[in-house]
């Protein structure tokens, strides 16, 4: 794990809150393409997919020459209530045909909701960013999931930035280079990069394993975005 002393000497401009999924990985690649100095933070909060997410985040950080740090936050997962952290709860599976049916995906969103997760992780990333002299934190928001997850929206990001005016002396800000795109739009944006994006390194499944399950909602959205191709 990289220490704070090393990162201070690098003076990174941007912290990426990286899960290893498509959206946060796209923010890493797009920030790299525009020349940002990068540091990556990956969080283990007890999610089922942690080992695979960790592997993806580390590989992607190395690919883009970013400093990488992981932290453990077990308390968040211990709160329970989410199929992502409670192995006794089934992870919803659904067909690609219903991904835009709000009555269906609203229920799956409830099933995988981790209480206040994004706010906790983002504030943690902002605290770290301030401590190492970074000016912004990039997060993997997108318009598609923002329809059912209010903490994936520009409005949520704006509210965070309003609070950060008070809670960070260095005025760290949160941004997302994908917030106005759906997942197909994200894939299209990545296709415009000079350096080919390593889709094979991404982990967008709700489960850990050697291969993604191909059945959970996250896998289905990833496959649809790529025209049927899986992780």
C-alpha positions as CSV (number, residue, x, y, z in Angstrom):
1,X,0.0,0.0,0.0
2,X,1.2,3.5,-0.8
3,X,1.9,5.7,2.2
4,X,0.8,9.3,2.5
5,X,4.4,10.5,2.6
6,X,5.0,9.1,-0.9
7,X,1.8,10.6,-2.3
8,X,2.6,14.1,-0.8
9,X,5.9,14.1,-2.7
10,X,4.0,13.3,-5.9
11,X,1.5,16.1,-5.2
12,X,-1.4,14.4,-7.1
13,X,-3.9,16.7,-8.7
14,X,-6.8,14.2,-8.8
15,X,-8.0,11.4,-6.6
16,X,-10.1,8.7,-8.3
17,X,-12.5,6.8,-6.1
18,X,-12.1,3.5,-7.9
19,X,-14.2,0.4,-7.5
20,X,-12.9,-1.2,-10.7
21,X,-16.2,-1.0,-12.4
22,X,-16.9,0.7,-15.8
23,X,-17.9,4.1,-14.5
24,X,-15.1,4.8,-12.1
25,X,-12.5,3.1,-14.4
26,X,-13.7,5.4,-17.2
27,X,-13.1,8.4,-15.0
28,X,-9.5,7.1,-14.4
29,X,-8.9,6.7,-18.1
30,X,-10.4,10.0,-19.1
31,X,-8.5,11.9,-16.4
32,X,-5.3,10.2,-17.5
33,X,-5.9,11.2,-21.1
34,X,-6.2,14.9,-20.2
35,X,-3.0,14.7,-18.3
36,X,-4.1,14.7,-14.6
37,X,-1.6,13.5,-12.0
38,X,-3.5,10.7,-10.4
39,X,-3.9,8.9,-7.0
40,X,-6.4,6.1,-6.6
41,X,-8.4,5.1,-3.5
42,X,-10.3,1.7,-3.3
43,X,-12.4,0.8,-0.3
44,X,-13.3,-2.6,1.2
45,X,-16.6,-2.1,3.0
46,X,-17.5,-5.8,3.1
47,X,-19.0,-6.0,-0.4
48,X,-19.3,-9.5,-2.0
49,X,-17.2,-8.4,-5.0
50,X,-14.3,-7.1,-3.0
51,X,-11.5,-9.5,-4.0
52,X,-12.3,-9.0,-7.7
53,X,-12.8,-5.3,-7.4
54,X,-9.5,-5.0,-5.6
55,X,-7.7,-7.0,-8.3
56,X,-9.3,-4.8,-11.0
57,X,-8.6,-1.5,-9.3
58,X,-5.0,-2.4,-8.7
59,X,-4.4,-3.5,-12.3
60,X,-6.1,-0.4,-13.7
61,X,-4.1,1.9,-11.4
62,X,-0.9,0.2,-12.6
63,X,-2.1,0.5,-16.2
64,X,-2.5,4.3,-15.9
65,X,0.5,4.9,-13.7
66,X,-1.6,6.1,-10.7
67,X,-0.6,5.8,-7.1
68,X,-2.9,3.3,-5.4
69,X,-4.2,2.9,-1.9
70,X,-6.8,0.6,-0.4
71,X,-8.5,1.0,3.0
72,X,-10.8,-1.2,5.0
73,X,-14.2,0.1,6.3
74,X,-16.0,-2.9,7.6
75,X,-18.5,-0.9,9.7
76,X,-20.3,0.2,6.6
77,X,-21.0,-3.4,5.5
78,X,-21.9,-4.5,9.0
79,X,-24.8,-2.1,9.0
80,X,-26.6,-4.7,6.9
81,X,-29.7,-4.3,4.8
82,X,-28.0,-4.7,1.4
83,X,-27.6,-7.8,-0.8
84,X,-24.2,-6.5,-1.7
85,X,-22.9,-7.0,1.9
86,X,-25.3,-9.5,3.5
87,X,-24.7,-13.0,2.0
88,X,-28.0,-14.2,3.4
89,X,-29.8,-11.9,1.0
90,X,-30.2,-12.9,-2.7
91,X,-28.7,-10.6,-5.3
92,X,-31.4,-9.7,-7.8
93,X,-31.1,-11.1,-11.3
94,X,-32.9,-9.7,-14.3
95,X,-33.0,-9.8,-18.0
96,X,-31.5,-7.1,-20.2
97,X,-35.0,-6.4,-21.6
98,X,-36.2,-4.8,-18.4
99,X,-33.2,-2.6,-17.6
100,X,-35.2,0.5,-18.4
101,X,-38.4,-0.7,-16.7
102,X,-38.6,1.6,-13.7
103,X,-41.0,-0.6,-11.7
104,X,-38.5,-3.4,-11.9
105,X,-35.2,-1.7,-11.4
106,X,-36.6,0.4,-8.5
107,X,-37.0,-2.9,-6.6
108,X,-33.5,-4.1,-7.5
109,X,-32.1,-0.7,-6.4
110,X,-33.7,-1.2,-3.0
111,X,-32.2,-4.6,-2.7
112,X,-28.6,-3.5,-3.3
113,X,-28.8,-0.2,-1.5
114,X,-26.0,0.3,1.1
115,X,-27.0,2.9,3.6
116,X,-25.3,6.3,2.8
117,X,-22.5,4.5,1.0
118,X,-21.6,7.0,-1.6
119,X,-21.6,9.9,0.8
120,X,-19.4,8.1,3.3
121,X,-16.9,6.9,0.6
122,X,-16.7,10.3,-1.1
123,X,-16.2,12.2,2.1
124,X,-13.5,9.8,3.0
125,X,-11.8,10.3,-0.4
126,X,-12.1,14.0,0.0
127,X,-10.4,13.9,3.4
128,X,-7.6,11.9,1.9
129,X,-7.4,14.2,-1.1
130,X,-7.0,17.2,1.2
131,X,-4.3,15.5,3.2
132,X,-2.2,14.8,0.1
133,X,-2.7,18.1,-1.6
134,X,-5.2,17.0,-4.3
135,X,-7.7,19.5,-5.6
136,X,-10.5,17.1,-6.7
137,X,-12.1,13.7,-6.4
138,X,-13.5,12.0,-9.4
139,X,-16.3,9.5,-9.0
140,X,-18.1,7.1,-11.3
141,X,-21.6,8.6,-11.6
142,X,-23.7,8.1,-14.7
143,X,-27.1,9.2,-15.9
144,X,-28.4,5.6,-16.4
145,X,-28.1,4.6,-12.8
146,X,-28.9,8.1,-11.6
147,X,-32.5,7.3,-12.5
148,X,-32.8,4.9,-9.6
149,X,-29.9,5.9,-7.3
150,X,-30.2,9.6,-6.3
151,X,-26.6,9.5,-5.0
152,X,-25.4,9.0,-8.7
153,X,-26.6,12.4,-9.9
154,X,-25.3,15.9,-10.6
155,X,-27.7,17.3,-7.9
156,X,-26.1,15.0,-5.3
157,X,-22.6,16.1,-6.4
158,X,-23.6,19.7,-6.2
159,X,-24.8,19.3,-2.7
160,X,-21.5,17.6,-1.7
161,X,-19.5,20.4,-3.2
162,X,-21.6,22.9,-1.2
163,X,-20.7,21.1,2.0
164,X,-17.1,20.7,1.1
165,X,-16.7,24.5,1.0
166,X,-17.0,24.2,4.8
167,X,-15.4,20.9,5.5
168,X,-12.1,21.1,3.5
169,X,-9.7,24.0,4.0
170,X,-8.2,23.3,0.6
171,X,-11.6,23.5,-1.1
172,X,-11.5,20.0,-2.5
173,X,-14.2,19.4,-5.0
174,X,-16.1,16.3,-6.3
175,X,-16.6,15.9,-10.1
176,X,-17.5,13.1,-12.5
177,X,-16.5,13.0,-16.2
178,X,-19.4,10.6,-16.9
179,X,-22.3,12.0,-14.9
180,X,-24.2,13.1,-18.0
181,X,-23.7,9.9,-19.9
182,X,-25.4,6.6,-19.8
183,X,-23.2,3.4,-19.9
184,X,-23.4,3.2,-23.7
185,X,-22.3,6.8,-23.9
186,X,-19.4,6.0,-21.6
187,X,-18.2,3.2,-23.8
188,X,-18.5,5.5,-26.8
189,X,-16.4,8.1,-25.0
190,X,-13.8,5.6,-24.2
191,X,-13.6,4.5,-27.8
192,X,-12.5,8.0,-28.7
193,X,-9.3,7.8,-26.6
194,X,-6.0,7.4,-28.4
195,X,-5.0,4.7,-26.0
196,X,-7.3,1.7,-26.2
197,X,-9.3,1.2,-23.0
198,X,-8.6,-2.1,-21.2
199,X,-12.1,-3.5,-20.8
200,X,-10.6,-6.8,-19.9
201,X,-9.4,-5.4,-16.6
202,X,-12.8,-4.0,-15.5
203,X,-14.9,-5.8,-12.9
204,X,-18.6,-4.8,-13.0
205,X,-20.1,-7.8,-11.4
206,X,-21.8,-7.8,-7.9
207,X,-20.0,-11.1,-7.1
208,X,-16.3,-12.0,-6.8
209,X,-14.8,-14.8,-8.9
210,X,-12.6,-15.6,-11.8
211,X,-15.4,-14.6,-14.2
212,X,-18.4,-12.3,-13.8
213,X,-21.7,-14.0,-13.2
214,X,-23.4,-12.4,-16.3
215,X,-26.8,-12.4,-14.6
216,X,-26.8,-9.6,-12.0
217,X,-28.0,-6.1,-13.0
218,X,-24.5,-4.7,-13.1
219,X,-23.3,-7.4,-15.5
220,X,-26.3,-6.9,-17.7
221,X,-25.8,-3.1,-17.9
222,X,-22.1,-3.6,-18.7
223,X,-22.9,-6.1,-21.5
224,X,-25.6,-3.9,-23.0
225,X,-23.2,-0.9,-23.0
226,X,-20.7,-3.0,-25.0
227,X,-23.2,-4.3,-27.5
228,X,-23.5,-7.7,-25.8
229,X,-19.9,-8.2,-24.7
230,X,-19.4,-9.2,-21.1
231,X,-16.5,-8.3,-18.7
